[in-house]
Amino acid sequence: MPSAENSPPRAKTPSEPPVRLRRSPHPYKGMIAICSDIDGTNIDAFRAIHRYLNTLGKTAIGRGVGLDIADSMWFYKMRGSPDLAFFRGHSWKRPSAVAQEIIHYAKSGWIDTLHTYGNFNLGARRVVEFTREHAVAALAVSQQSGISFRVWANHGDRNNHQNIGRSNDAQGDRPDSPAYHADLIRRHGIEFLWGTGRSDPPGGPSVIEHRRLNDGQPMFFFDRHHWRKDYPDAAALAETYRLNHVIDRNGNSFLQVWHPQALPFQLSEPMLQQIAEEGRLCIFGQHLGYRWKPPGFEPRVAEVFRRLRDYQDQGLILVARTSRLLHYNRVREFLKFSVVAEEQKLTLNIEAVDDPVRGYWVPGIEDLRGIGFETASGVEVELCLRGKPFKQDELTSASAGGVATIGIRWFAPAFEDRTHPFLARERSTEVGPRV
């Protein structure tokens, strides 16, 4: 993490011209992420899903859409389960056959979230209790492998004591519990946490909220949208597509839409239009690999991602991995900058980020990706970081309708097929040696 500094930010003066910090990276109106839990996902599903989502190549689902959508991971799973995890079961003694492939995807950006340490759900088999030792072993693997995570998402039933939140069963942030580990993930780099709950309407100007955990440590909690409130024909849709449908004590109907078959309802055309028109940031909870059957997403589901790509190509909605959206949200919300006006020149000087989790710290260029400002056109604008101008190739600028925009470029797109070395190895093994 960037080192903290104690010097205060420079204050703005009343005579400065109006400068507005953009809500989303230029030129986009809104911004979304799909935060997918790894439940029920095997290695074949993971490969197929992310070849379609992240590359532009030909896949079994269709031509890849090239979107920045990352997944989550487990270290532990039910022994004998085909689910993707670093270890074979609940023991940290034996890595799974795909352990190094999982690390590869985490390093390359296809995985950016810990969906807890693993699956400790109650079941017909022997119940395994999560302990701090599970956390120590998992985070040691992360450190040795050179991977780290900013995002944590709770998982599962009441036996997942690793969870963090208000429930008595969530003991991960309770120092008197054998499952306590919140100090470890904080040290590891976790700063954003999804607990539970419903989010409707989805998103808004910000999706993060600062809270104190039960051990007193600060953390950003974030909202995920995976219930549609009062969706038309919710009961019939729930029966047809095997979705959960509940009616709360106030008579509100909620349709749970965090499985792939519900993506057309979760990311409907009206929903995307609303996000773009209102300039929202939004995170959608999903289980992209749930109930996977080759060749993959049915056409009505695959079309959702093509629609997302269209919205991005039109400059309406930027699709970003969860960790990037959350970090951008935090930097933008707590950014400290000053404005100096000199005749026909305006200098915007970024000083620091001062947030309630990390404190006062100086961002680097990667922290500032997407940060942008708007002011009146016709004035020369220089953008600096603590007095040092940014290189021109790091900036984006535009002027339209009397408004000038300047900002730091978003991350460059990456369409590389990260599965290639592993699929190539499997094909080589299937062919066998020549004789």
MOBELSUL-V164565 format. One record per backbone hydrogen bond with DSSP energy under -0.5 kcal/mol. CO is the residue of the C=O (numbers start at 0). NH is the residue of the N-H. E is the energy in kcal/mol with one decimal. If there is no record, write none. Layout:
co->CO nh->NH e->E
co->CO nh->NH e->E
This chain:
co->2 nh->361 e->-0.9
co->12 nh->15 e->-1.5
co->19 nh->21 e->-0.5
co->19 nh->373 e->-2.8
co->24 nh->27 e->-1.7
co->29 nh->317 e->-2.2
co->30 nh->281 e->-2.0
co->31 nh->319 e->-2.6
co->32 nh->34 e->-0.6
co->32 nh->283 e->-2.9
co->33 nh->35 e->-0.9
co->34 nh->36 e->-0.5
co->34 nh->285 e->-2.1
co->37 nh->40 e->-2.0
co->39 nh->41 e->-0.6
co->40 nh->83 e->-2.4
co->41 nh->45 e->-2.5
co->42 nh->46 e->-2.3
co->43 nh->47 e->-2.2
co->44 nh->48 e->-2.9
co->45 nh->49 e->-2.3
co->46 nh->50 e->-1.9
co->47 nh->51 e->-1.7
co->48 nh->52 e->-2.7
co->49 nh->53 e->-2.2
co->50 nh->54 e->-1.0
co->51 nh->64 e->-2.7
co->51 nh->65 e->-0.6
co->52 nh->66 e->-4.0
co->54 nh->65 e->-1.7
co->56 nh->63 e->-3.3
co->61 nh->58 e->-0.7
co->66 nh->68 e->-1.7
co->67 nh->69 e->-0.5
co->69 nh->35 e->-0.6
co->70 nh->111 e->-2.6
co->70 nh->112 e->-1.0
co->72 nh->114 e->-1.8
co->73 nh->85 e->-1.4
co->74 nh->86 e->-2.9
co->75 nh->118 e->-1.6
co->77 nh->80 e->-2.2
co->85 nh->95 e->-3.6
co->87 nh->79 e->-0.6
co->88 nh->76 e->-0.9
co->90 nh->88 e->-0.6
co->93 nh->87 e->-2.3
co->95 nh->98 e->-1.4
co->97 nh->101 e->-2.2
co->98 nh->102 e->-1.8
co->99 nh->103 e->-2.0
co->100 nh->104 e->-2.0
co->101 nh->105 e->-2.1
co->102 nh->106 e->-2.4
co->103 nh->107 e->-1.8
co->104 nh->108 e->-0.8
co->104 nh->109 e->-1.7
co->104 nh->110 e->-1.3
co->109 nh->70 e->-2.4
co->111 nh->149 e->-0.6
co->111 nh->150 e->-0.7
co->112 nh->72 e->-1.5
co->112 nh->114 e->-0.7
co->113 nh->115 e->-1.6
co->113 nh->152 e->-2.6
co->116 nh->74 e->-3.4
co->116 nh->75 e->-1.9
co->117 nh->119 e->-0.8
co->130 nh->133 e->-1.0
co->130 nh->134 e->-1.1
co->131 nh->135 e->-2.5
co->132 nh->136 e->-2.3
co->133 nh->137 e->-2.2
co->134 nh->138 e->-2.7
co->135 nh->139 e->-1.6
co->136 nh->140 e->-1.6
co->137 nh->141 e->-1.9
co->138 nh->142 e->-2.3
co->139 nh->143 e->-2.6
co->140 nh->144 e->-2.1
co->141 nh->145 e->-0.9
co->141 nh->146 e->-2.4
co->142 nh->145 e->-0.7
co->149 nh->190 e->-2.3
co->149 nh->191 e->-2.3
co->150 nh->113 e->-2.6
co->151 nh->193 e->-2.5
co->156 nh->159 e->-2.0
co->158 nh->129 e->-0.5
co->158 nh->160 e->-1.8
co->159 nh->162 e->-2.1
co->160 nh->170 e->-1.5
co->162 nh->171 e->-2.8
co->166 nh->169 e->-0.8
co->168 nh->170 e->-1.0
co->170 nh->173 e->-1.8
co->171 nh->180 e->-2.7
co->171 nh->181 e->-2.1
co->172 nh->174 e->-0.7
co->173 nh->176 e->-2.5
co->176 nh->179 e->-1.7
co->177 nh->131 e->-2.1
co->180 nh->183 e->-1.1
co->180 nh->184 e->-1.8
co->181 nh->185 e->-2.0
co->182 nh->186 e->-1.8
co->183 nh->187 e->-2.1
co->184 nh->188 e->-1.8
co->184 nh->189 e->-2.6
co->190 nh->219 e->-2.5
co->191 nh->151 e->-2.4
co->192 nh->194 e->-0.5
co->192 nh->221 e->-2.0
co->193 nh->153 e->-2.5
co->203 nh->280 e->-2.8
co->206 nh->222 e->-1.5
co->208 nh->220 e->-3.1
co->210 nh->218 e->-2.1
co->212 nh->215 e->-1.9
co->216 nh->212 e->-3.1
co->218 nh->210 e->-2.6
co->218 nh->220 e->-0.6
co->219 nh->192 e->-2.7
co->220 nh->208 e->-2.4
co->223 nh->225 e->-0.7
co->224 nh->284 e->-1.2
co->225 nh->256 e->-2.8
co->226 nh->228 e->-0.6
co->227 nh->230 e->-0.7
co->227 nh->254 e->-2.3
co->230 nh->233 e->-1.3
co->232 nh->236 e->-2.4
co->233 nh->237 e->-2.6
co->234 nh->238 e->-1.8
co->235 nh->239 e->-2.5
co->236 nh->240 e->-2.8
co->237 nh->241 e->-0.6
co->237 nh->242 e->-2.2
co->243 nh->255 e->-2.8
co->245 nh->253 e->-3.1
co->247 nh->250 e->-2.2
co->251 nh->247 e->-2.3
co->252 nh->229 e->-4.3
co->253 nh->245 e->-2.4
co->253 nh->255 e->-0.5
co->254 nh->227 e->-2.9
co->254 nh->256 e->-0.5
co->258 nh->261 e->-2.5
co->259 nh->262 e->-2.0
co->261 nh->264 e->-1.4
co->261 nh->265 e->-2.4
co->262 nh->266 e->-3.1
co->264 nh->267 e->-0.8
co->267 nh->271 e->-2.3
co->268 nh->272 e->-2.5
co->269 nh->273 e->-2.2
co->270 nh->274 e->-2.1
co->271 nh->275 e->-2.3
co->272 nh->276 e->-2.9
co->273 nh->277 e->-2.3
co->274 nh->278 e->-0.7
co->274 nh->279 e->-2.1
co->275 nh->278 e->-0.6
co->279 nh->30 e->-2.3
co->280 nh->203 e->-1.9
co->281 nh->32 e->-1.8
co->282 nh->224 e->-3.3
co->282 nh->284 e->-0.5
co->283 nh->34 e->-2.7
co->285 nh->36 e->-3.1
co->286 nh->259 e->-0.7
co->286 nh->289 e->-2.2
co->288 nh->291 e->-1.1
co->292 nh->295 e->-1.5
co->297 nh->300 e->-1.4
co->297 nh->301 e->-2.5
co->298 nh->302 e->-2.1
co->300 nh->303 e->-1.0
co->300 nh->304 e->-0.8
co->301 nh->304 e->-0.5
co->301 nh->305 e->-1.5
co->302 nh->306 e->-2.3
co->303 nh->307 e->-2.1
co->304 nh->308 e->-2.1
co->305 nh->309 e->-2.0
co->306 nh->310 e->-2.4
co->307 nh->311 e->-2.0
co->308 nh->312 e->-2.8
co->309 nh->313 e->-1.9
co->310 nh->315 e->-2.5
co->310 nh->316 e->-1.1
co->311 nh->314 e->-1.8
co->315 nh->28 e->-1.5
co->315 nh->29 e->-2.3
co->316 nh->318 e->-0.5
co->317 nh->31 e->-2.5
co->317 nh->319 e->-0.6
co->318 nh->67 e->-0.6
co->320 nh->324 e->-2.2
co->321 nh->325 e->-2.5
co->322 nh->326 e->-2.1
co->323 nh->327 e->-2.5
co->324 nh->328 e->-2.7
co->325 nh->329 e->-2.3
co->326 nh->330 e->-2.7
co->327 nh->331 e->-2.9
co->328 nh->332 e->-2.3
co->329 nh->333 e->-1.9
co->331 nh->334 e->-0.8
co->333 nh->353 e->-2.4
co->334 nh->336 e->-0.5
co->335 nh->350 e->-3.0
co->335 nh->351 e->-1.5
co->337 nh->348 e->-2.7
co->339 nh->346 e->-2.9
co->341 nh->344 e->-2.4
co->343 nh->379 e->-2.2
co->344 nh->341 e->-3.1
co->345 nh->347 e->-0.6
co->345 nh->381 e->-3.0
co->346 nh->339 e->-2.4
co->346 nh->348 e->-0.6
co->347 nh->349 e->-0.6
co->347 nh->383 e->-3.0
co->348 nh->337 e->-2.4
co->349 nh->385 e->-2.7
co->351 nh->335 e->-3.1
co->352 nh->354 e->-0.5
co->352 nh->360 e->-2.9
co->354 nh->358 e->-1.7
co->358 nh->354 e->-2.2
co->358 nh->360 e->-0.6
co->359 nh->4 e->-1.5
co->360 nh->352 e->-3.0
co->360 nh->362 e->-0.6
co->363 nh->367 e->-1.2
co->365 nh->368 e->-0.7
co->367 nh->370 e->-2.3
co->370 nh->407 e->-2.6
co->371 nh->21 e->-2.6
co->372 nh->405 e->-2.1
co->373 nh->19 e->-3.0
co->374 nh->403 e->-3.4
co->375 nh->378 e->-0.5
co->379 nh->345 e->-3.2
co->381 nh->347 e->-3.1
co->382 nh->389 e->-2.1
co->383 nh->349 e->-3.0
co->383 nh->385 e->-0.6
co->384 nh->387 e->-1.5
co->386 nh->388 e->-0.6
co->387 nh->384 e->-2.6
co->390 nh->393 e->-1.9
co->391 nh->394 e->-1.5
co->393 nh->408 e->-2.8
co->395 nh->406 e->-2.1
co->397 nh->404 e->-3.4
co->399 nh->402 e->-1.8
co->401 nh->376 e->-1.9
co->402 nh->399 e->-2.4
co->403 nh->374 e->-2.3
co->404 nh->397 e->-2.1
co->405 nh->372 e->-3.1
co->406 nh->395 e->-2.5
co->407 nh->369 e->-1.4
co->414 nh->55 e->-0.5
co->415 nh->417 e->-1.0
co->416 nh->419 e->-1.2
co->418 nh->421 e->-0.9
co->418 nh->422 e->-2.6
co->419 nh->423 e->-2.8
co->420 nh->424 e->-1.3
co->421 nh->425 e->-2.0
co->422 nh->426 e->-2.4
co->423 nh->427 e->-2.1
co->424 nh->428 e->-2.0
co->425 nh->429 e->-2.3
co->426 nh->430 e->-2.1
co->427 nh->431 e->-2.0
